[in-house]
Amino acid sequence: MALSIRSFLGALLGVLPIMAAAADERTALVVDTAEVVVRERIARTEWNGIVQAVQDSALAAQVQGRIEELPVKAGDVVKAGQVLAVIDARETAAGLAQAKARLAQARAAEAGARSAHERNQRLYEQGFISKSSLDTTATQLAAASAGVAEAQAVVQRQSVTGTYTTIRAPYEGVIAEVLVELGEIAQPGRELMRMHAPDALRVSLRVPTRYASRLNGDSRAVVQLADAARDNSVQAWSEPLPIRVMPGADPSSATVELRVELPQPIGEGLRPGAYLRVATFRPAGQGLYVPVSAVLVRGELKVVYVVVGDAFVLRAVRLGPLDGDGYEVLSGVEAGERVAIDPVRAGLLGARPAGTS
C-alpha cells in the first residue's frame, strides 16, 4: 500500500510541471487582429473572348492575271519581303510597252509644236505674221507639252502596276490561310491569302454598352491561363491587364468591343480564333471586408472570431466574393470591429487579442 502511494505521488509530481507549462502557454496565447474595413467594392464579370493577332493581314490581288507561282501554304513561316505569289505579268508588260509608245508619240508631237512655235516667233519678230498666229502655235505647244506629261504619268502608273504581279510578305509572320490555287485567275480585290504575326496577340470581347460606359482608363481584366487547365498547381488567372475600350458600338447588338493585349508569356501557345475566358472588374459601391486568413470554413459554415473586450467571440458570417486579399462580408460583422487573423489559434482556450492585458 505504501508503495502504491509513493508511486501515485511520483506520477503526480511528474504531471504538475506539464500542467503548469500548458497553463503558461494558454496565458501567453496572443493572436493578432485586423479591423473590418469599408472599401470600394469591385464587381467581377466573366466573358468569352476571342484571341486575335494584332497584325492580321488579308493579301489581295491588285491586277488581273493567272497565278503562275504559289510557293507557300498555310502554316508556313515567312520573312518580310518573301515572295508569296506571282501573277502572270504579260498583260501588265504589254500595257507598259503601249504607254511608252504613246509617250514617244507625245514627245514627237511636242518637238514638232516647239519647232513650229519657234519658227513663228522669228516670223512675228520680222513682221511677216500676226500676233494671233504666234499665239496659236504657243497654244499648240502647251497642249503638246501637257500630252507628254500625261503620257509620262501613264508610264509611271503602268510601271507601278507591274510590281503588283509579285505578292510579297509585308512583315515576318505565319501564313494562316491560302484561298487560291495555282493556275487560277486573280482579279483586282480578290483575297489570295491571310497572314498574321504570331508574337503579338490580344483577346477581343463584346460587352453591353451600359457596362462599357462604367469602365475607365484604370479598369483591368484577367485572362484564364492555358496551362491551368492541364496543371492544377498553376495559377488559373493572369495578373491584371489594361483594357482598351473601342470607341464605336454595334447598333445591332448594342455592344462595345473591349481589347486586352496579351503579354508574350500569356500568348505563347495560343492561336488566333481560339476562345479565352476573360474576367473584367468595375466599381460597384462600397462593402465591408475582412482578410482571407480571418475566415474559418467548416463545411457550409463560415465564421470569424470577433474581439469582445479581452477575448474572442465566435460569429457566423455571410460572405460575398473574394476580392484580392479579402472577402466581402454581407452580414455578421460591423465596420470598425476587429477579427482574429488566425481563427484556429483564436479558438483555443486562453487566447486573447493582441494589445490587451
Sequence and secondary structure as in RCSB ss.txt:
>XXXX:A:sequence
MALSIRSFLGALLGVLPIMAAAADERTALVVDTAEVVVRERIARTEWNGIVQAVQDSALAAQVQGRIEELPVKAG
DVVKAGQVLAVIDARETAAGLAQAKARLAQARAAEAGARSAHERNQRLYEQGFISKSSLDTTATQLAAASAGVAE
AQAVVQRQSVTGTYTTIRAPYEGVIAEVLVELGEIAQPGRELMRMHAPDALRVSLRVPTRYASRLNGDSRAVVQL
ADAARDNSVQAWSEPLPIRVMPGADPSSATVELRVELPQPIGEGLRPGAYLRVATFRPAGQGLYVPVSAVLVRGE
LKVVYVVVGDAFVLRAVRLGPLDGDGYEVLSGVEAGERVAIDPVRAGLLGARPAGTS
>XXXX:A:secstr
 HHHHHHHHHHHHHHHHHHHHHHHHHHT EE EEE EEEEEEEEEEEEEEEEESSEEEEE SS EEEEE    TT
 EE TT EEEEE  HHHHHHHHHHHHHHHHHHHHHHHHHHHHHHHHHHHHTTSS HHHHHHHHHHHHHHHHHHHH
HHHHHHHHHHHHHTTEEE SSSEEEEEE   TT EE TT EEEEEE TT EEEEEEEEHHHHTT  TT EEEEB 
GGGGT TTS SB   EE EEEEEEETTTTEEEEEEEE HHHHTT  TT EEEEEEEEEEEEEEEEEGGG EEETT
EEEEEEEETTEEEEEE EEEEEETTEEEEEES  TT EEES HHHHTSTT EETT  
